Amino acid sequence: AFPPDGTYLYSGGGAGLVYVWDMRMRRCVRKVADEGSVGVSAIACAPVGGLLAIGSTSGVVNTYDTKTLDQLNGGDDGTLRPESRKGIMNLTTRIDCVRFNPDAQAFGMASRAKKQSMRMVHSASSTVFANWPTAGTP
């Protein structure tokens, strides 16, 4: 996932690590451990506001403030271990997709593993919309 300014690329890997690549230097400049994750399966950067959403193989989506990540120092192995703003645990299967809407007020998270495994989340409060999807949603 690219942030709006395109200077970095966030990529996920095993063991719950997110790699931050500097596109100008063409190298990994940071490793971030996604809190509680055993595997990163989806990443999205908000188009405004500096929010990063990371989906895991266990169905959890954690959100982080990218400005906070920039201010942290790594541990002994150089890996950053930030606390997430919020862990969203409304799905129980692998997160396959996380996407923000254009003004970053909400984002969707989805899993292909089960029917009706999509949720919409209010970004600022990390609250999942309880009234969607409904039984009548195609």
C-alpha positions in Angstrom: 0.0 0.0 0.0 1.2 3.5 -0.8 0.5 6.6 1.3 -0.9 9.6 -0.6 2.5 11.2 -1.0 4.0 8.0 -2.6 7.3 8.3 -0.7 6.9 4.9 1.0 5.5 1.5 0.3 4.0 -0.7 3.0 4.2 -4.4 2.4 3.2 -7.3 4.6 4.9 -10.6 5.5 4.8 -13.6 7.7 5.2 -13.4 11.4 3.0 -10.3 11.5 5.6 -7.9 10.1 5.0 -4.9 7.9 8.0 -3.6 5.9 8.3 0.1 5.2 10.2 0.8 1.9 11.6 4.2 1.0 10.9 4.6 -2.7 13.6 7.2 -3.2 16.3 5.1 -1.5 14.8 1.8 -2.8 15.4 0.0 0.5 13.5 -1.1 3.6 13.8 1.6 6.3 11.6 0.1 9.0 10.0 -3.1 10.2 6.8 -2.8 12.1 5.3 -5.7 14.2 1.6 -5.7 13.8 0.3 -6.0 17.3 -0.9 -9.6 18.0 -0.6 -10.7 14.3 0.8 -13.9 13.1 0.5 -13.0 9.4 -0.3 -9.8 7.5 -2.8 -10.4 4.7 -4.0 -6.9 3.7 -2.8 -3.3 4.1 -4.4 0.1 3.3 -3.3 3.7 3.7 -5.9 6.4 4.2 -5.9 9.0 1.4 -5.9 11.7 4.1 -5.1 11.8 7.8 -2.2 9.4 8.1 -4.1 6.2 9.1 -2.8 2.8 8.3 -5.0 -0.3 8.5 -3.5 -3.8 8.6 -5.5 -7.0 8.2 -4.3 -10.3 9.5 -4.7 -13.9 8.7 -6.7 -14.4 11.9 -9.4 -11.9 10.9 -8.2 -8.9 13.0 -7.7 -5.4 11.5 -5.4 -3.1 13.5 -5.2 0.6 12.8 -2.2 2.8 13.4 -1.3 6.5 13.0 1.6 6.7 10.6 3.0 9.8 12.4 3.3 7.8 15.6 5.2 5.1 13.7 7.7 7.7 12.5 8.5 8.8 16.0 9.2 5.3 17.5 12.6 3.7 18.0 13.1 0.0 17.2 13.9 -2.7 19.7 17.1 -4.7 19.8 16.4 -6.2 16.4 15.3 -2.8 15.0 11.6 -3.8 14.8 9.1 -1.2 15.9 6.4 -2.6 18.2 3.7 0.1 18.4 0.3 -0.3 20.1 -2.5 -0.2 17.6 -5.1 2.6 17.9 -7.8 -0.1 17.9 -8.0 -3.8 17.0 -11.2 -4.6 15.1 -12.2 -8.2 15.7 -15.5 -8.6 14.0 -14.4 -11.2 11.4 -13.0 -14.6 12.2 -11.4 -15.5 8.9 -8.4 -14.1 7.0 -8.8 -10.5 5.9 -8.4 -10.3 2.2 -9.2 -6.7 1.6 -9.0 -3.4 3.4 -10.0 -0.2 1.6 -10.6 3.4 2.7 -13.3 5.7 1.1 -11.9 8.8 -0.6 -12.1 11.1 2.4 -11.0 8.4 4.9 -14.0 8.7 7.1 -14.7 5.0 6.8 -13.1 1.9 5.5 -14.2 -1.6 4.5 -12.7 -4.9 5.5 -13.6 -8.2 4.0 -12.9 -11.9 3.9 -13.6 -14.2 0.9 -13.7 -17.2 3.2 -17.3 -16.8 4.4 -20.5 -15.3 2.9 -21.4 -11.8 4.3 -17.9 -11.3 5.7 -17.6 -7.6 5.0 -17.8 -4.8 7.5 -17.7 -1.0 7.3 -15.8 0.8 10.0 -15.9 4.5 11.0 -12.3 5.5 10.9 -12.1 8.1 13.7 -13.9 6.0 16.3 -13.0 2.5 14.9 -16.6 1.6 15.4 -18.1 -1.1 13.2 -21.4 -0.1 11.6 -23.9 -2.6 13.1 -26.7 -1.8 10.6 -24.7 -3.0 7.5 -24.7 -5.4 5.8 -28.3 -6.6 6.3 -30.0 -9.9 5.3 -31.3 -8.1 2.2 -27.8 -6.9 1.1 -26.8 -8.7 -2.2 
